[in-house]
Amino acid sequence: MTKEVSLEGKGIRKARIYASAHGLYEIAINQKKVGDALLTPGWTSYHHRLQYQTYDVTEELQGLSGSVKLQITLADGWYKGPFTWYEKENLYGDRLAALLELHIVYDDGSRQIAGTDDTWQAGEGPIRYSEIYHGETVDHTCKEAMKDTTEVLPFSKDVLLAQETPAVRVLHKLPVVKKFLTPKQELVLDFGQNISGFVSFRAFDRNSAGYGKSTGVCR
């Protein structure tokens, strides 16, 4: 989901984003991820308690003029993706949804608020598949295409509460200690211990004249 927000062309004293979702979400401003938390808003009994997160984006917006691009990327997560030992789907609901408000206080004391509504656009991007148990498929040859409209859904804000658990963050970066091929010729990367995380690696295009130069970073 994306939306262009026009700034008022004045000095910015303070800017914050408040956000949550049915599903998992990440926010970006002008294509740059906001914050370092992962798997937000976290797993709760969504019908009774839905955490929201607060992000200070003052530095990201200071010095900018004109319009900025807000983006929310959604995934099924615990809300509607395969879950429990039986990998049941849609345990809490069958539609993804996002909730966001950007609050800006300008140097002259004036305020601006921009939030999720039916003026946002929806569509698809490089992330083709993303699940808690089965990982993620990313295709960087797929261009972002935001051509669909969005719909405002009924939602009781009584269940909202500020983040009350520690955020999931990257704590350590571990090198590969061993690589080997299985009898099926599958490459296995051994990090030397059991971990919960993801792999970061560089991808190369063997068919291009620039083979040997990084064409991007996949996670």
C-alpha positions, 0 to 999 in steps of 0.5 A, spaced: 500 500 500 502 506 498 500 514 498 503 520 497 503 525 502 504 533 501 508 536 506 507 543 508 514 546 506 515 548 513 520 546 518 519 540 522 519 540 529 517 533 530 514 527 526 511 520 529 508 514 525 503 510 529 501 503 526 498 496 526 495 491 522 491 485 521 497 481 519 505 483 519 507 489 516 513 494 515 513 501 513 517 505 508 518 512 507 521 514 500 523 506 499 527 506 506 524 502 512 522 505 518 525 502 524 529 496 526 523 492 528 521 485 525 514 481 525 510 487 527 505 488 530 507 481 534 502 475 535 496 477 540 489 474 541 487 480 535 480 480 537 481 482 544 488 486 543 492 489 538 499 492 539 501 498 535 508 501 534 510 508 535 516 511 530 519 517 531 521 519 523 523 526 525 530 525 522 527 522 516 522 528 514 526 534 516 529 537 510 524 534 505 519 538 501 514 537 496 511 530 497 513 523 500 511 516 499 509 512 505 509 505 504 506 499 508 508 492 506 503 486 509 504 479 510 499 474 512 503 472 519 499 469 525 493 473 523 491 469 517 497 465 514 498 457 516 499 456 523 499 451 529 501 444 528 496 443 523 497 449 519 490 452 519 489 458 515 485 464 517 484 463 524 483 470 526 481 473 519 481 472 512 483 479 510 489 483 511 488 490 513 493 496 515 492 502 520 497 508 520 497 515 522 503 520 521 503 526 525 507 532 524 508 538 528 511 544 524 516 549 527 510 554 527 506 550 532 501 547 526 500 540 525 498 535 520 495 528 520 495 523 514 492 516 515 490 510 512 483 511 508 481 509 501 485 514 497 491 509 498 493 504 492 494 497 493 498 492 489 504 487 489 511 488 489 518 483 489 515 479 495 511 474 492 510 469 498 511 470 505 509 466 511 511 464 518 513 457 517 515 456 510 519 463 509 519 468 503 520 468 496 523 474 493 523 476 486 527 482 484 525 482 477 518 484 479 516 491 479 512 494 484 505 495 481 500 499 485 494 499 481 488 497 486 484 501 490 483 500 498 477 499 502 476 502 509 473 496 513 469 497 520 474 496 526 473 497 533 479 501 536 478 499 543 482 493 542 488 497 541 494 498 546 501 501 545 507 496 544 508 492 551 513 486 549 520 487 547 520 488 539 523 482 535 530 485 532 536 482 529 541 481 535 547 478 532 550 476 525 553 470 524 558 467 519 557 461 515 562 456 518 561 450 514 558 449 507 556 442 504 552 438 499 547 433 501 546 427 497 541 430 493 546 436 491 542 441 495 547 446 498 546 447 506 549 452 510 551 451 517 551 457 522 554 453 527 548 453 532 540 453 532 538 460 530 531 464 529 533 468 523 534 469 516 539 469 511 542 475 507 546 474 501 549 477 495 546 475 488 549 475 481 547 474 474 551 469 470 548 471 464 550 478 464 556 482 462 557 484 469 558 477 472 561 478 479 558 485 480 552 485 485 546 485 482 542 486 489 541 483 496 536 478 497 534 476 504 
